[in-house]
Amino acid sequence: MEYTYIKPERNYEENLKMAVKIRNALLDMTMVFTKAQYPPLFPGGDTSWNQYMLEFCKVHKEAIQKSGSGSILVQFIVDKQGDLIEVETIGGVQSKLAQLAVEAVKKSPRWIPATQNGRKVVCYYKQLVKLKL
């Protein structure tokens, strides 16, 4: 008895193209991390954030005086480009002070995105916003 193994013609070039397409599709997936190896960061760190908030509070001095000083915890998503999306207060606080806190975060410059295993990722972040004079 004799067995003959016949190799089908393979188009390796087409398989390679498909592998690249699959790899690129996986890289483009946007999974939102709740915690990353290196979380998002305001450009310049905490010192720059505090300076930014001082300037914001000076501009909105009257509104803060009417609402009273306070601290609001704000949650948002930082995308791979550093843009902020889905900015909202935690606990659904809807006061004038909470609206100012959300506005402060929305008007902030682009953030440094989070990284996981050396790649930029989309990540949730919570920031305490202190509105005081």
C-alpha positions in Angstrom: 0.0 0.0 0.0 1.3 3.4 -0.9 0.3 6.8 0.4 0.9 9.9 -1.5 0.9 13.3 0.3 -0.2 16.1 -1.9 0.6 19.6 -0.9 -2.1 22.0 -1.8 -1.0 25.2 -3.4 -0.6 27.9 -0.7 -0.7 31.5 -1.2 1.6 32.7 1.5 1.4 36.3 0.5 -2.4 36.3 1.0 -2.0 34.6 4.4 0.6 37.2 5.4 -1.8 40.1 4.4 -4.5 38.5 6.5 -2.2 38.2 9.5 -1.3 41.9 9.2 -4.9 42.8 9.0 -5.8 40.8 12.1 -2.9 42.3 14.0 -3.8 45.9 13.0 -7.5 45.2 14.0 -6.4 44.0 17.4 -4.1 47.0 17.9 -7.0 49.4 17.0 -9.4 47.8 19.6 -10.3 50.3 22.2 -10.7 48.6 25.5 -11.2 51.1 28.3 -8.9 50.2 31.3 -10.1 51.0 34.8 -6.5 50.7 36.0 -3.3 50.9 33.9 0.3 50.2 34.6 1.0 53.9 34.2 -2.2 56.0 34.7 -3.0 59.2 32.8 -1.1 62.3 33.9 -1.8 66.0 33.7 1.1 67.6 31.7 3.6 68.6 34.3 2.2 66.5 37.1 0.5 67.7 40.3 2.3 71.0 40.5 1.0 72.0 37.0 -2.5 70.8 37.9 -2.5 72.9 41.1 -1.3 76.0 39.1 -4.0 75.3 36.4 -6.6 75.2 39.1 -5.4 78.4 40.7 -5.8 80.2 37.4 -9.2 78.6 36.8 -10.4 79.7 40.3 -9.3 83.2 39.7 -11.3 83.4 36.4 -14.4 81.9 38.1 -14.0 83.8 41.4 -17.6 85.1 41.5 -19.2 81.7 40.8 -17.1 80.1 43.5 -18.0 82.8 46.0 -21.7 82.2 45.3 -21.5 78.4 45.5 -18.9 78.2 48.3 -15.5 76.6 48.2 -15.3 72.8 48.1 -13.8 69.7 46.5 -15.5 67.6 43.9 -14.4 64.1 42.7 -14.6 64.0 38.9 -14.3 60.9 36.7 -13.4 60.9 33.0 -11.8 58.8 30.3 -8.5 59.8 28.8 -8.1 58.5 25.2 -4.9 57.5 23.4 -4.4 61.1 22.2 -4.9 62.6 25.7 -8.4 64.0 25.0 -10.9 63.8 27.8 -14.4 62.2 27.3 -17.3 61.3 29.5 -16.4 63.9 32.2 -18.8 63.6 35.1 -18.9 64.0 38.9 -18.9 60.9 41.0 -22.2 60.3 42.9 -24.2 62.4 40.4 -23.7 65.7 42.3 -25.5 68.4 40.3 -24.6 71.6 42.2 -23.1 74.8 40.7 -19.8 73.8 42.2 -20.0 70.4 40.6 -20.7 72.0 37.2 -17.6 74.2 37.7 -15.5 71.2 38.6 -16.6 69.4 35.4 -15.9 72.6 33.4 -12.4 72.8 34.9 -11.6 69.3 33.8 -13.1 69.7 30.3 -11.2 73.0 29.7 -7.9 71.5 30.8 -5.2 70.8 28.2 -4.6 67.4 26.7 -3.4 64.8 29.3 -0.6 62.3 28.9 -2.4 59.0 28.1 -2.1 55.9 30.3 0.3 53.2 29.2 0.1 49.4 29.6 3.0 47.2 28.5 4.5 50.2 26.7 1.4 51.0 24.6 -0.9 54.0 25.0 -4.3 52.9 26.2 -7.7 54.4 26.9 -8.2 54.6 30.7 -10.7 55.9 33.3 -9.3 58.4 35.8 -10.6 60.1 38.9 -9.3 63.6 39.8 -10.2 65.6 42.9 -11.0 69.1 41.9 -10.5 71.7 44.6 -12.4 74.9 44.0 -11.3 77.5 46.5 -10.3 81.1 46.6 
